């Protein structure tokens, strides 16, 4: 195992212990950021993944929000952590869903559960409003 993988696993384990998730997490969105209000500049190279359908980035506060571009070219945003065991979600452009790579849970753009995880169950994701003005996205909620 590479050192970086070990450190990642160690930090995930510590985070799980800290939040009380060793035996399974609750299904509420307590970990989801609240009072969110920030902007993203689409012309900024750090947001270049949003230039293509299916692209996504993690952004503040504390990289806790996933912002994605749908196949239709619209932008959506949700809490980054799966409601099952707090694993970071990815966005599957071809399916138009957020997916948890840990237990395969899937969430629709509106945050509702499209597929329960392979083990246990998940609650809905917290989603955020996204408004576009030119090359600027404003994420609130």
N, C-alpha and C positions, 0 to 999 in steps of 0.2 A: 504494500500500500504506500502510495506517495505521501510525503509529509503534509502537503496541502490538503489531500483527501482526509487524512487523519485529523488535522486541525478543524476542517469543516465538520466532520462527524462529531468531534469533541464539542464544538460550539453548539451544534444542533442539540446534542444530548443535554448540555448545560441549560440551554434555553427551554427545553422540554421540562426539565426538572424544576426550573424556576417558575414556569407557568402552571405546574401541576399536571402536565399532560403525559406523564409516563404510562399511565394505565388507560389512556384515551382522553380525548379532549371533548369539551362541551360543544354544543351545536349553536351557540350564540355568536354574535359578531363583536364581542367585547374587545377583541384584539384589533379590530378594524379602526383605522384612524377616524376621528370625528373633527368637525369644524375645519374641514379641508378647504383651502382656497389658494391655488397656485397656478402659474402659467408655464407652458412649454413653448419654446420657439422651434417650430418645425424646420427652420433653416439651420439650426445648431447641429453640428456633426454628432453630438451625443444623442440626438434623437433621430438619427438617420434611419434606424430600423422602421420608423413609422412612415417612411416614404413608400413602402410597398404593402399591399394587402397581406394580412397575416402577421405583419411585423408588430413587435411590442417592446416596451421599455418598462423598467421599474423606476419609480420616481417618488419624491418626498410626500409626506414627511418620512424621513428615515428609510427611503426606498420601499415603503410599505404599500404602495399603490402600483398596480399594473395598468398601463395605458396601452391600448391596442388599436390597430386599424383593421376594420372588417373588409370582406371581399367587396362590399358595396362602396367602400371608400370613406365610410364614416368612422368616427373615433369613439371608443368606449373606455370606461375606467372602472376598476373594482379593487377591493382589498386584495392584496397580494397573497395572503395566507389562506390555504384551504381550511374550511371550517371543520374538517374531520380531525386532522392532526397537525395543522399549521404549516404544512409543506408549501413552498413557493409554487404558485401556479405558473403555467405557460399558456399562451394563446395559440390555438390551432386554427389557422386561417381557413384551411379547407373545410373544416367542420363548423367554424364560427362559434367555437366554445372555448372557455377557459378549461384547462385540464390539470389535474394533480398527477404528476408523474409517479408519486409514491404508491397510491392505491387506485388510480384510474378514475377518480371521481371527475365528473364533468358538470360545468355550470354554463347556462345560457347567458347571453349578453345582459339580460335583465337581472342576473344574479340567482335565478331559480335553478334548482338541481335538475340537470338533464340525465345524469347517471349517478347512482349511489356508488361509493367506494367499494372495492372488492371486500373489504373488511369494515364492519360498522356502518355508520350512516353519517351524512353531512347535512348541515343546514344551509340556508341560502347565503350567498355572498352579499356583502354591503357593496352597493354600486354608487358611483358618483356621476354628477351631471358634467357633460363636456360640451363646451360652446367654442366654435371656431370662428375667428375673425382674421382673415388673411392667413398668415403663417403662424398665428398664435392660437394655442389651445388653452382655455381656462377650465380647470377642473375644480369643482366645488361639491360640497356635501357634508 
